[in-house]
Amino acid sequence: MIINGSEYRSVWWEHGRLQAIDQNKLPFEFAIAAFTDFQTVAEAIRNMTVRGAPAIGAAGAFGLALAAQSAPDDKFRTHLRKAHDVLIAARPTAVDLVNGVNYVYEQTLKFIPDYVHARQVAVLAANEFANRSSEDCRQLGLAGNAIIPNQARILTHCNAGALATVDWGTALGVIRTAHRKGKELFVYVSETRPRFQGSRLTAFELEQEGIPHAIIADSAAGYYFWKKEIDLVITGADRVCLNGDIANKIGTYEKAVLAKEHKIPFYIAAPLSTFDFGCTRGSEIPIEFRADEELKSVGGVPVANPASPVLNPSFDITPAGFITGIITRKGVFPPREAAQKVQG
């Protein structure tokens, strides 16, 4: 991704530490956070310093690599297992986190009791997972470019850009690729309450790339569908099930229902790490509920009745029947066929 004219990844390994763009400070401040132990990585995932399914998958992989560096030989397996469990528990809905942590864990255990080699392998495996995620998104963008007509008006929700992945992005990876290939585009950026990932992060990425866009309130999407000013919708996903159901940021299901009612194509863009081949349908996906304060205040300023209770689900489920296609590195597939196609 381009930030202030330079290329960045959202997370990377440097000098024995995990480095990550602090997404909680964007777009008002660009800062890089550094992590030297798995506990602070897990906290960064919980508090959304690092967020986005592929990005937290890579961060979790690097977090386990950090745990391997600090594990004493006589307690190596126990220490690694503790780190594995803590990292996976940081956020429950996105399957990329499980996939990233498990990959490094399994590769590292193969070399016990050669602990020196095991520590080296942990770093190599984490880098491999992150690099594969980045390349997956790059190829996904190329595959998705085929569905983007010139002068398309696109609605997206939450942040599915390079910040949410390792690089390129999923939904924004498709948009970024189409823009770089010379297509004229306009993007409606749904603000994505309560944490404003759309208005803060997606808008930031689009502005940095010079892609025309405008931020809209979450509740304004229906107005632009009604005006026939949206040509297609593309979002990312935090988990894709075998039957094509997906989990994504709360508010995605509403966009899918609106798109179906107005006969507008609705696409999901997902790297292979977001497919959960052990999950048959959306009802099996655990939905994370987050703190009341995310709804009751903005930037520390109260915006809600203090005494009222809050319900704050972070994700919702969009059934396969509302999805036109799932964009992957291997092509664009009907939702009910996507899991089978990407495994082939």
Order of alpha helices (4+ residues) and beta strands (2+ residues): beta-beta-beta-beta-beta-alpha-alpha-alpha-alpha-alpha-beta-alpha-beta-alpha-beta-alpha-beta-beta-beta-alpha-beta-alpha-beta-beta-beta-beta-beta-alpha
